[in-house]
Amino acid sequence: MSSIRTIGKSGQISLGKKYAGETVLIEELEPGVWLVKTGRFIPHSEAWLHQPQVAEDLEEAVRWSETNEPSETDLDGMEDRINK
């Protein structure tokens, strides 16, 4: 769906109340051509989770946890191995 909007004197454009409060990504494909996508904001402190290798490692860990039953941890044994 296309619509025509006017950019105001302050450089703003309204997309309508339907999108009020939404976070958007604006890509300038070329001068005067923009692609606007609604989406979720990723805080800088969490961006590392979305790096390809980290995301792959997390997916592998989730797959492993889905096929392996939890077991009780031998804390004394762990402490002995750490202190060696």
TORBADREN-820222 format. One record per atom (N, C-alpha, C): residue in three letters; x, y, z. Coordinates in steps of 0.2 Angstrom, whole numbers, padded with zeros to 4 digits. Layout:
["Ala"; [X; Y; Z]]
...
***
This chain:
["Met"; [0004; -0006; 0000]]
["Met"; [0000; 0000; 0000]]
["Met"; [0004; 0006; 0000]]
["Ser"; [0003; 0011; -0004]]
["Ser"; [0007; 0017; -0005]]
["Ser"; [0003; 0023; -0002]]
["Ser"; [0006; 0028; 0001]]
["Ser"; [0003; 0034; 0003]]
["Ser"; [0007; 0040; 0002]]
["Ile"; [0005; 0045; 0001]]
["Ile"; [0009; 0051; 0000]]
["Ile"; [0008; 0055; 0007]]
["Arg"; [0014; 0057; 0009]]
["Arg"; [0015; 0061; 0015]]
["Arg"; [0019; 0067; 0014]]
["Thr"; [0019; 0072; 0018]]
["Thr"; [0023; 0078; 0017]]
["Thr"; [0027; 0078; 0023]]
["Ile"; [0034; 0079; 0022]]
["Ile"; [0039; 0080; 0027]]
["Ile"; [0038; 0087; 0030]]
["Gly"; [0037; 0088; 0037]]
["Gly"; [0036; 0094; 0040]]
["Gly"; [0042; 0098; 0040]]
["Lys"; [0042; 0105; 0042]]
["Lys"; [0047; 0109; 0042]]
["Lys"; [0053; 0107; 0047]]
["Ser"; [0051; 0103; 0052]]
["Ser"; [0056; 0100; 0057]]
["Ser"; [0059; 0094; 0054]]
["Gly"; [0057; 0092; 0048]]
["Gly"; [0060; 0086; 0046]]
["Gly"; [0056; 0079; 0048]]
["Gln"; [0051; 0080; 0051]]
["Gln"; [0047; 0074; 0053]]
["Gln"; [0041; 0072; 0048]]
["Ile"; [0040; 0066; 0048]]
["Ile"; [0034; 0063; 0044]]
["Ile"; [0030; 0059; 0049]]
["Ser"; [0024; 0059; 0048]]
["Ser"; [0019; 0055; 0052]]
["Ser"; [0017; 0049; 0048]]
["Leu"; [0017; 0043; 0051]]
["Leu"; [0015; 0037; 0048]]
["Leu"; [0008; 0035; 0051]]
["Gly"; [0005; 0039; 0055]]
["Gly"; [-0002; 0038; 0058]]
["Gly"; [-0002; 0035; 0065]]
["Lys"; [-0007; 0036; 0068]]
["Lys"; [-0008; 0034; 0075]]
["Lys"; [-0007; 0026; 0076]]
["Lys"; [-0008; 0023; 0071]]
["Lys"; [-0007; 0015; 0071]]
["Lys"; [0000; 0013; 0073]]
["Tyr"; [0005; 0017; 0071]]
["Tyr"; [0012; 0016; 0073]]
["Tyr"; [0015; 0020; 0079]]
["Ala"; [0010; 0024; 0082]]
["Ala"; [0013; 0028; 0088]]
["Ala"; [0016; 0024; 0093]]
["Gly"; [0022; 0026; 0095]]
["Gly"; [0026; 0022; 0100]]
["Gly"; [0030; 0017; 0097]]
["Glu"; [0030; 0015; 0091]]
["Glu"; [0033; 0009; 0088]]
["Glu"; [0041; 0011; 0087]]
["Thr"; [0045; 0007; 0087]]
["Thr"; [0052; 0008; 0085]]
["Thr"; [0053; 0006; 0078]]
["Val"; [0056; 0010; 0074]]
["Val"; [0057; 0008; 0067]]
["Val"; [0064; 0009; 0065]]
["Leu"; [0066; 0005; 0060]]
["Leu"; [0072; 0005; 0057]]
["Leu"; [0071; 0008; 0050]]
["Ile"; [0075; 0014; 0049]]
["Ile"; [0075; 0017; 0043]]
["Ile"; [0081; 0016; 0039]]
["Glu"; [0081; 0013; 0033]]
["Glu"; [0086; 0012; 0029]]
["Glu"; [0086; 0017; 0023]]
["Glu"; [0091; 0021; 0021]]
["Glu"; [0091; 0025; 0016]]
["Glu"; [0094; 0021; 0010]]
["Leu"; [0090; 0019; 0005]]
["Leu"; [0093; 0014; 0000]]
["Leu"; [0097; 0018; -0005]]
["Glu"; [0095; 0025; -0006]]
["Glu"; [0098; 0029; -0011]]
["Glu"; [0095; 0036; -0009]]
["Pro"; [0098; 0042; -0011]]
["Pro"; [0096; 0048; -0009]]
["Pro"; [0088; 0049; -0011]]
["Gly"; [0084; 0050; -0005]]
["Gly"; [0077; 0051; -0007]]
["Gly"; [0073; 0045; -0007]]
["Val"; [0076; 0039; -0006]]
["Val"; [0072; 0032; -0006]]
["Val"; [0074; 0029; 0001]]
["Trp"; [0068; 0028; 0005]]
["Trp"; [0069; 0025; 0012]]
["Trp"; [0065; 0019; 0012]]
["Leu"; [0067; 0014; 0016]]
["Leu"; [0064; 0008; 0018]]
["Leu"; [0063; 0009; 0025]]
["Val"; [0056; 0009; 0027]]
["Val"; [0055; 0009; 0035]]
["Val"; [0052; 0002; 0037]]
["Lys"; [0055; 0000; 0042]]
["Lys"; [0052; -0007; 0045]]
["Lys"; [0051; -0006; 0052]]
["Thr"; [0045; -0008; 0055]]
["Thr"; [0044; -0009; 0062]]
["Thr"; [0048; -0015; 0065]]
["Gly"; [0050; -0014; 0071]]
["Gly"; [0054; -0020; 0074]]
["Gly"; [0055; -0019; 0081]]
["Arg"; [0059; -0023; 0084]]
["Arg"; [0061; -0023; 0091]]
["Arg"; [0068; -0020; 0092]]
["Phe"; [0069; -0016; 0097]]
["Phe"; [0075; -0013; 0098]]
["Phe"; [0079; -0018; 0102]]
["Ile"; [0086; -0019; 0100]]
["Ile"; [0090; -0023; 0104]]
["Ile"; [0095; -0018; 0108]]
["Pro"; [0095; -0018; 0114]]
["Pro"; [0100; -0014; 0118]]
["Pro"; [0107; -0016; 0116]]
["His"; [0112; -0011; 0117]]
["His"; [0119; -0012; 0115]]
["His"; [0122; -0018; 0119]]
["Ser"; [0120; -0018; 0126]]
["Ser"; [0122; -0023; 0130]]
["Ser"; [0120; -0030; 0128]]
["Glu"; [0115; -0031; 0124]]
["Glu"; [0113; -0037; 0122]]
["Glu"; [0114; -0039; 0115]]
["Ala"; [0117; -0034; 0111]]
["Ala"; [0119; -0035; 0104]]
["Ala"; [0123; -0041; 0103]]
["Trp"; [0128; -0042; 0107]]
["Trp"; [0133; -0048; 0106]]
["Trp"; [0129; -0055; 0106]]
["Leu"; [0123; -0055; 0109]]
["Leu"; [0119; -0061; 0108]]
["Leu"; [0117; -0063; 0101]]
["His"; [0117; -0058; 0097]]
["His"; [0114; -0059; 0090]]
["His"; [0120; -0059; 0085]]
["Gln"; [0126; -0060; 0087]]
["Gln"; [0132; -0061; 0083]]
["Gln"; [0131; -0068; 0080]]
["Pro"; [0133; -0069; 0074]]
["Pro"; [0132; -0076; 0071]]
["Pro"; [0135; -0082; 0075]]
["Gln"; [0141; -0081; 0077]]
["Gln"; [0144; -0087; 0081]]
["Gln"; [0141; -0088; 0088]]
["Val"; [0139; -0083; 0091]]
["Val"; [0136; -0083; 0098]]
["Val"; [0129; -0086; 0097]]
["Ala"; [0125; -0084; 0092]]
["Ala"; [0118; -0086; 0091]]
["Ala"; [0119; -0094; 0089]]
["Glu"; [0124; -0096; 0085]]
["Glu"; [0125; -0103; 0083]]
["Glu"; [0126; -0107; 0090]]
["Asp"; [0131; -0104; 0094]]
["Asp"; [0132; -0108; 0100]]
["Asp"; [0126; -0109; 0105]]
["Leu"; [0122; -0103; 0105]]
["Leu"; [0116; -0104; 0109]]
["Leu"; [0111; -0109; 0107]]
["Glu"; [0110; -0109; 0100]]
["Glu"; [0106; -0114; 0097]]
["Glu"; [0108; -0121; 0099]]
["Glu"; [0115; -0122; 0098]]
["Glu"; [0118; -0129; 0100]]
["Glu"; [0117; -0130; 0107]]
["Ala"; [0117; -0126; 0111]]
["Ala"; [0116; -0127; 0119]]
["Ala"; [0109; -0129; 0120]]
["Val"; [0104; -0125; 0117]]
["Val"; [0097; -0127; 0117]]
["Val"; [0096; -0134; 0115]]
["Arg"; [0098; -0135; 0109]]
["Arg"; [0097; -0142; 0106]]
["Arg"; [0100; -0147; 0111]]
["Trp"; [0106; -0146; 0114]]
["Trp"; [0109; -0151; 0119]]
["Trp"; [0104; -0152; 0125]]
["Ser"; [0102; -0146; 0127]]
["Ser"; [0098; -0147; 0133]]
["Ser"; [0091; -0150; 0132]]
["Glu"; [0089; -0150; 0126]]
["Glu"; [0082; -0153; 0124]]
["Glu"; [0083; -0161; 0124]]
["Thr"; [0089; -0163; 0123]]
["Thr"; [0090; -0170; 0122]]
["Thr"; [0094; -0174; 0128]]
["Asn"; [0096; -0170; 0133]]
["Asn"; [0100; -0172; 0138]]
["Asn"; [0096; -0170; 0145]]
["Glu"; [0095; -0175; 0149]]
["Glu"; [0091; -0174; 0155]]
["Glu"; [0096; -0171; 0160]]
["Pro"; [0093; -0166; 0164]]
["Pro"; [0097; -0163; 0169]]
["Pro"; [0099; -0168; 0175]]
["Ser"; [0105; -0167; 0177]]
["Ser"; [0107; -0172; 0183]]
["Ser"; [0110; -0167; 0188]]
["Glu"; [0111; -0170; 0194]]
["Glu"; [0113; -0167; 0200]]
["Glu"; [0121; -0166; 0199]]
["Thr"; [0123; -0160; 0201]]
["Thr"; [0130; -0158; 0201]]
["Thr"; [0133; -0160; 0207]]
["Asp"; [0139; -0163; 0206]]
["Asp"; [0144; -0164; 0211]]
["Asp"; [0148; -0158; 0213]]
["Leu"; [0146; -0154; 0217]]
["Leu"; [0149; -0148; 0219]]
["Leu"; [0156; -0149; 0222]]
["Asp"; [0156; -0154; 0227]]
["Asp"; [0163; -0156; 0230]]
["Asp"; [0168; -0158; 0225]]
["Gly"; [0166; -0162; 0220]]
["Gly"; [0170; -0164; 0215]]
["Gly"; [0173; -0159; 0210]]
["Met"; [0168; -0154; 0209]]
["Met"; [0170; -0148; 0205]]
["Met"; [0175; -0144; 0209]]
["Glu"; [0174; -0143; 0215]]
["Glu"; [0179; -0139; 0219]]
["Glu"; [0185; -0142; 0220]]
["Asp"; [0186; -0149; 0220]]
["Asp"; [0192; -0153; 0220]]
["Asp"; [0196; -0152; 0214]]
["Arg"; [0192; -0152; 0208]]
["Arg"; [0195; -0151; 0201]]
["Arg"; [0198; -0144; 0200]]
["Ile"; [0194; -0139; 0203]]
["Ile"; [0196; -0132; 0202]]
["Ile"; [0202; -0131; 0207]]
["Asn"; [0203; -0133; 0212]]
["Asn"; [0208; -0132; 0217]]
["Asn"; [0215; -0136; 0215]]
["Lys"; [0215; -0140; 0210]]
["Lys"; [0221; -0144; 0209]]
["Lys"; [0226; -0140; 0205]]
***
